[in-house]
Amino acid sequence: MENVFDDQTLLALYKLVNKGKISEIGGSISTGKEANVFYAEDGDGVAAALKIYRIQSANFNTMGEYMAGDPRFSSIRKSKKEFIFAWTKKEYANLIRARDAGINCPQAFFFDRNILLMEFCGDKETGTAYPQLRQAAADFTKSQGEEIYHAIIADMKTLFNKASLVHADLSEFNILFDGEKHIIIDMGQAVLPEHPGAVRYLIRDIKNINRFFSRFCEPLDDEEIFKDIVGTERMQP
């Protein structure tokens, strides 16, 4: 948890608790490249996931690739702190867009600085998050795996055409499974279709999903999926 709870983040959390927006902060759920996620409860005691982006140790250059070219955030300052604040806002906005389009993703509650509070996807009694797809898939039958595969491909099309988003990091690591259905998570890097890298990211997402589900079924052709999502004849990264 290095560099997660710096003084400014602690102060921001203290203020959120005092305002009644967060009532409890529990144990760690996950540690990612750029952020840590903790179990929490909102002001009404509802189970939530508290995501805190690390300001000092976040990979500014890697994250910048997904921010550049996004007209929603074209005026952000160049300081690392302001960039991380904008990135947090971006994930919040992307979650809202995706959920409004019908994607099964965490409901975003609010953001403040480098802090994002969202729906907890897991067992609320134990505070245990649902497993990643890569873990849950060990128990899938072939028919179940094929069904989930087609559902995820359909979600990619919905994201693009209804939410105007490309996930840009879709894989078995960023999808959870609750025992019945999949949940798409980690939307911070998701970009608009007009982003300069959107086509390349979409192709990568398609290849990732096809690679993973090839153990359960014969995947659809990469280009056919791309054409069905975008309506363009050939993939041109």
Secondary structure, DSSP 8 states (H G I E B T S, - for coil): -TTTS-HHHHHHHHHHHHTTSEEEEEEEEEE-SSEEEEEEEETT--EEEEEEE-TTTS-HHHHHHHHTT-GGGTT--SSHHHHHHHHHHHHHHHHHHHHHTT-----EEEEETTEEEEE--EETTTTEE--BHHHHGGG--HHHHHHHHHHHHHHHHHHHHTS--B-SS-STTSEEE-SSSEEE---TT-B-TTSTTHHHHHHHHHHHHHHHHTTTS----HHHHHHHHH--SS---
